[in-house]
């Protein structure tokens, strides 16, 4: 059990969720710290009053019998109203942060420019204000992630599909919207530095987004027990400059085509023999 509590990925920053990778992750981190501070103040106050009362009003040997107090209406009303105000305050702060956590922003001017408007099957899925983002379908399967680049349109005469496994490559300063589902059992997509978890459920689409400002590699893993090899179902996002992303996309298309042609040739050779 202790190994699970202190696992490096599961414990994120130790106390708070990880941040620094995407604006939504930063907002989640900030909101968590605000609620944590409020909770810590309340905890210290309540525990301090309890300890003070236990020491101050404890029964002493040879002392008088402690007085029996049956209720205190003003005090009970006070802490009920106080608790309600605290909950309302936390809810108000949450709703201030929630739009920026849920709604994808526009890509930056120095991000990927060749982005078409995107349409989603879910009416509840927010879109960037200008409707443009790089859309990637994330499909979980035992025990690996597949990434289908739906809206990628490099300047090529042949519109061949692009996909990859394990590692997702994305351009920096570009809003990336993910449609997440599963081809077999329930999984959970989680790159801690890029925001919260999103379940991958067969027959159902979940959505999330991120926007990375600088090149780097971001690690994660499936966060839903999905079978015997669940621990091996890791994920990786590699952010590169837009020009490098375009070059990778072209190379990935060509590699996929070459593999398909080689497989087709091998099958024909096998049938001929």
BELKA-V424345 format. One record per run of one state. SS is the DSSP state (alpha for helix, beta for strand, coil for the rest). FROM is the first residue (numbers start at 1). TO is the last residue. If there is no record, write none. Layout:
BEGIN
ss=SS from=FROM to=TO
ss=SS from=FROM to=TO
END
This chain:
BEGIN
ss=coil from=1 to=1
ss=alpha from=2 to=5
ss=coil from=6 to=22
ss=alpha from=23 to=56
ss=coil from=57 to=72
ss=alpha from=73 to=102
ss=coil from=103 to=116
ss=beta from=117 to=117
ss=coil from=118 to=131
ss=beta from=132 to=132
ss=coil from=133 to=133
ss=beta from=134 to=141
ss=coil from=142 to=143
ss=beta from=144 to=149
ss=coil from=150 to=162
ss=beta from=163 to=165
ss=coil from=166 to=166
ss=beta from=167 to=171
ss=coil from=172 to=174
ss=beta from=175 to=182
ss=coil from=183 to=186
ss=beta from=187 to=189
ss=coil from=190 to=191
ss=alpha from=192 to=194
ss=coil from=195 to=197
ss=beta from=198 to=202
ss=coil from=203 to=203
ss=beta from=204 to=204
ss=coil from=205 to=205
ss=beta from=206 to=211
ss=coil from=212 to=215
ss=beta from=216 to=221
ss=coil from=222 to=229
ss=alpha from=230 to=232
ss=coil from=233 to=233
ss=beta from=234 to=240
ss=coil from=241 to=241
ss=alpha from=242 to=272
ss=coil from=273 to=273
END
